[in-house]
Amino acid sequence: MSGELKIRALEDTDLNGVTQLDEKIGGEYRPDVWEHRITYYQRRDPEAPVVAEADGKVVGFMFGEVRSGEFGLEEPTGWIEVMGVDPDYRGQAIGRKLAEHILEHFRRRGAATVRTLVDEGAEEIAGFFTALGFEPAGLRPFARRL
Ligand SMILES: CC(C)(COP(=O)(O)OP(=O)(O)OC[C@H]1O[C@@H](n2cnc3c(N)ncnc32)[C@H](O)[C@@H]1OP(=O)(O)O)[C@@H](O)C(=O)NCCC(=O)NCCS
């Protein structure tokens, strides 16, 4: 990273940047998916979703929101739902800074807990959340094929 890192609220104009970053991470170009998601998060709570900008482009994002009254959890809970950091910019605390911003916002919105779900095989994501102080929670995911 040659320039300054900026963590800021997601804007409409980030659609291209987020779509390109997602393609770099996952190998799939999904503009429709991201247009839908960006609209969703901005309508729900425009201050919650954050992006990291460096060298004139989006190099990270973290989207989530505060919800309550779901899964038997009545208390307001911050949920981190989707995130990604550019592989060329990892290991520079960008993920941590994105999390600090969204967690601070969750606190301001009255949440006392933040939750996320991590696939059992996703060791890197589990390692990231563990480093940030997350611990396995007493919720069991259930699923069945349709
Ligand atoms: C997980 C991810 C967000 C980490 O981003 P990052 O900017 O490299 O992370 P940071 O540099 O802020 O690291 C923060 C902490 O997490 C730890 N960490 C980061 N990546 C890790 C990994 N792969 N394994 C173990 N720990 C890890 C770091 O060691 C650091 O701990 P420390 O502060 O105690 O040293 C990034 O690797 C990523 O985007 N992965 C793909 C995400 C994905 O698949 N998203 C789709 C599903 S939502």
The ligand as an ORCA input file, in Angstrom:
! r2SCAN-3c Opt
* xyz 0 1
  C     -10.231    -12.839      6.547
  C      -9.778    -11.521      5.900
  C     -10.939    -10.526      5.915
  C      -8.603    -10.964      6.741
  O      -8.264     -9.675      6.227
  P      -6.862     -8.986      6.607
  O      -6.961     -7.552      6.295
  O      -5.745     -9.739      5.979
  O      -6.803     -9.233      8.180
  P      -5.974     -8.361      9.244
  O      -4.625     -8.054      8.671
  O      -6.797     -7.204      9.699
  O      -5.815     -9.405     10.431
  C      -6.440     -9.217     11.689
  C      -6.087    -10.389     12.564
  O      -6.623    -11.591     11.981
  C      -5.612    -12.558     11.814
  N      -5.781    -13.245     10.543
  C      -5.981    -12.653      9.348
  N      -6.047    -13.591      8.373
  C      -5.860    -14.788      9.007
  C      -5.793    -16.128      8.544
  N      -5.888    -16.427      7.240
  N      -5.601    -17.118      9.439
  C      -5.460    -16.833     10.775
  N      -5.515    -15.559     11.264
  C      -5.702    -14.560     10.390
  C      -4.314    -11.763     11.745
  O      -3.220    -12.552     12.154
  C      -4.575    -10.599     12.672
  O      -4.296    -10.956     13.994
  P      -3.355    -10.028     14.926
  O      -3.933     -8.642     14.808
  O      -3.519    -10.645     16.261
  O      -2.007    -10.120     14.328
  C      -9.257    -11.746      4.459
  O      -8.286    -12.754      4.471
  C     -10.358    -12.139      3.487
  O     -10.996    -11.279      2.887
  N     -10.599    -13.443      3.277
  C     -11.626    -13.923      2.374
  C     -12.988    -13.601      2.951
  C     -14.097    -14.347      2.261
  O     -13.917    -15.439      1.798
  N     -15.268    -13.704      2.268
  C     -16.432    -14.316      1.739
  C     -17.310    -14.828      2.873
  S     -18.018    -13.541      3.863
*
